[in-house]
Amino acid sequence: MQRYILSRLFQSIMILFGVLFIIFFMLQATGDPVSLMVSRNASPEEIEAVREAMGFNRPLIVQFGDFIAGAVVGDFGDSLRHKQPAMDLILERLPATVELATTALFMAMLIGIPLGLLGGSNPGSLWDTLARGAGLIGQTIPNFWLALILIIVFAVKLGWLPAFGRETWQFLGITLPTRSVILPAFALGLFTMGQLVRFTRSAVMEIRSEDFVRTAYSKGLSDRQIYIRHILRNAAIPLISIIGVQFGYLLSGSIYIETICSWPGLGNLLAEAIGNRDFALVQAIAFFTSLVVVTLNLLTDIAYGLADPRIRYGD
């Protein structure tokens, strides 16, 4: 197990280094940020002075070295737009994104896993038809289009839910979400719900045909015992990887939903930074979200290895 964890850890470190390389040089290729920081009437001398003060006149390899050194300690410099440390802005917006992603994952699991279990346990039934339909819909409907439809129907027409913004309330010193998270969370989690329905249904149907399940039936075990001890336990193994990967996707892929719903999270902050060509902030957000995704994948691999010894011994 130790060798398995070290192998995955080394792969994660190499992936993060590759992410840093791509982030830095792709953003450098988009243009000179100094042109956005000075007035249109600025003289070439003034432009060069700003470029020198910001360190943009140094060789790219030197700037990249400084970027790597800063990323290791979490220092990405100050935002060109907000004039604040980029990491402070990220930590300020992070709770809203975590709240949205966690709620979206919970809603997806609450609908997707039970529906997949019912569909896989009753092939050809009405439940199976609903499961296949939900999986298809979840993976084909664009979440940004769905967010707009939900706002029009439930916020504008019916007035049941807020259309924009984030509302919270305090309980025993803990910040808890309100109904304002329902629309963006459902729109964001629909794709994950479709994934969970499909994978749960497929896993249950595959496990039901295994020899050990038939042996359990031959021993006279009840359906409840077989499903709890054998089918559900084995179906949970592939779901570990799906849930871990999808949670990373929800955390890092909410830019459209947060922008449409004016949700004050990292996705909204990233959209603003891209529009302002705020290099420092874009680099910080891109690396931070990559770090979160890679860390979640690493933890998922470790949990998968603990749940299924064949994975770590076969590595």
N, C-alpha and C positions, 0 to 999 in steps of 0.2 A: 504493500500500500504506500509505503514511503517513496519508493521509486516512481510509482504512478503519480503521486502528488508533485514531486520534484519535476517530473517530465512536463506536466501540465503548467506548472509555475514558470518554467523556462520558456515554454511556448507563449504564455501570456506576456512575459516581459518583451520578447521579440516582437510580438504583435503591437505592443504599445510603442516600441521604438519606431516601427514602421508607420504607425499612425502619426507620430510626431513629425516624421520626415515628410509625409504626404501633406499634412496640415500646413506646415511652414511653407513649402515650396509652391503649393497650389495657390495659397493666398498671395504670395509674392508675385505670382504671375498675373494677378488680377489688376495690377496697376499701382500707382504711387499714392499712398494715403495722404501725403503732404498736400496734394492738390485740393483736398477737401478741408484742410485745416487752415488754409490761408485765404484771404480775399482774392477776388478775381483781379484786382488792381495791384496785387503784390508784385514787387520787382523780383528779378531772378536772384538778387543778393538776399532778399528777405526769405525767399523760398529755400535757398541753400542753407541759410542760418537755421531755419526750423528743421530741415532735414538733418543737419549736424547735431542739433540739440536733442532730437529724438533718436539718433543713432542709425538713421536709415541710409547714411552715406558710407557705412562700413561695408566690407566685402560680405557677401551672403553667407559664406561658410562661417565667418566670425559671428554674424547675427544668429545663425543656426546653433552654434555652440553655446551662446548665451541663452538662447531659447531652451535648449536641453537642460542646461544647468538650472535655470529658473523653474522649469517644469518639475524637476526632481523634488524641489522644496515647495512647490505650489505657488511660485511667484511668476506671474505672467505679465507683470507690469501694470500700469494704469490704463484704464479705458480712455481712448482718445476722445470719446464723446462725453462721458460722465465725469472724467477727471477723478476717478476713484479706482482703488485696486480692483482688478478684474475678478479676482477670487472672492472678494467681499460681495460684489454684485451677484455672483453665482450662488453663494451661500444664502443670500437674502431671498433669492427667487426659488431656491431648491425645495423648501417645504411645500409650496404650491404644486410643483410638478410631482413630488412624491405622493401628495394627497390625491391628485388626479389619476396617476398611474395605479396606485393601490386600489382606489375605488373601481377603476376600470377593470383591473384584474379580478377583483372580488365579484363584480357583476358577471364577468365572463365565465368564471368558475361556477358561480351559482346557477347559471343557465346551461352552460356547455357540458359540464361533467355529468350531471343527472340525466340530461337529454341523451347524451352519448351512451350512457349505461343502459337506459331504457331501450334505445334503438338497437344496440348490439345484443341485448338479451332477448329481443323479440323481432328477429329478422322478418321482413315482409309485412309487419303490422303497421298500424297507424302511427305508433311511436317511432318506428323506423323511418317512415316517410317524413315525419316531422323533423327527425334528426338529420336526415340527408338534405332536406330543404333548408334547414337552419345553417348547416355547414356550407351549403352552396351560396346562400345569401350573404353570410358573414364574410366570405372570402371574395365576393364579387362587387359588393357595393362600396364605392369610394367613401371613406370616412368624412372627408370634407364636404361632400355633397349631402351625406346623411345629416351632418351637423346643421347645415342650412335648412334642410327640411324639418328637422326637429325644432329648430328655433321658430320657424314659420308656424308650425302646427301648435306646439305646446306652449310657446311663449307669446307669440303675436296673436294667434287666433283664439286659443283657449285661455291664455293668461295663467296657466297653472304653475309655470316655472320661470325663473329669471332667464332673460336672454343672454346677458353678458355679465362679466365680472365674477368675483369670488367673494362669498360671504362666509364668515366663520362665527362660532360662538364658543365661549370659554366654559369649561366644566372642570372644577377642582384644579384649575391652573393648566388644563390641557386644552389645546386648540382643536376643535372638532369641526368637520365639514357640515354644511347645511345643504338644502335642496338645490343650491346653485351648482353643485358638482354633478348632478344627475345627468343633464343633457350632454355636456362634454365627455363625461366618463362613459356613457353608453355608446356615443359615436366613436370614441377612441377604442373601446374594448370590443367592438363588434367583430373585427377581424380575428382577434384572439379567441372569442367565443366560437367562431366557425372552426378554427384550428382545433380547439379542445373537443368539440363535438365529433369531428372527423376522426381524430386520433383515438379518442375514448371508444367510439363505436368500433373502429377497426381492431383495437387491442382486445376488446371483449369478444368479438366474433372469432378472432384468431385463437384466443386462449380457450374458448369453449370447445374447440375442436381438438385440443391437445389430449394426449393419452392419459395424463394424470387426472384430468377432469372426468374422463369416462371411467377411470378406475374409482374415483370418488363416488360417482353415481352407482357403480356396481357394489360398493360397500354399503349402500343404503343410506348415505348421508342426505340430509334434506337440502332443498334448493338454497335455503338461507345459509346453511353452513358452507356449502360449496362456493357460493358467491363471496362470502366474507373471507373465508380461509384461503381460497385458491384464485378465484377470478379477479376480485378487486385488488388483492395483494399484488398479483402479477401485473395487472393493468396499471397500477400506480407507478411502476418502474419507468416506462416510456413517458408518462405524464410529467415526471420530475424534470426531464430535460425540456419538454415543451413549455412548462410554466416558467422555468428559469429564463429561457431564451425570450419568451414573450414579455416577461416583465422588463427585461432590458430594452426590448423594442418599444414598450409603452413609455418608458422613461425618456428615451432618446428620440422617439418619432412623433412627438406630440406638437410639432411646430405649427402644422396647419390648424389643428383643433384649438390650440391656445390662441392663435391669431384670430380665428373666426369668432371665438367666444370671449375674446379679451381676457383670457385667463392669465394672471400675472406670474407665469412660470418661466422656466428656462427656454422653452420653445419660443415664446413671445419675445424674450430678451434676445435670442439668437436672430430672429427675424429683423428686429430693430438694428442689431449690430451689423448684419449683412447690408441692410439698406444704407447705413451710415459708413460702411467700409471701415468699421472699427476693428482693425487687425488684432489688437491685443485681446479684445473681448471675444471675437470669433475664435481665435486660437484657444483661449482658455475654455470656452464652452465646448468646443469640439473635442478637446483632449479630455475634459472632465467627463463628458458623456461616454466617450470611448473607454475611459478607465472604469466607469460604472458597468458598462456592458461586458467588458473583458473580465472584471471581477465576478460578476454574476455568472458568466459562463464557466469560470474556474470553480466557483462554489457548486454549480450544477454538476460539473464533471466529477467533483469529489463526492457529492451526494449520490450520483448515479453509480459510482464505483462502490460506495458503501452498500447500496441497495442490491447491486448485482455483482457478486465477486468475479464473474466471468469477464467483466470489463477490465478490471485492474490486473487480473492474472494474464489476460490475453494481450495486454499492452506491451 
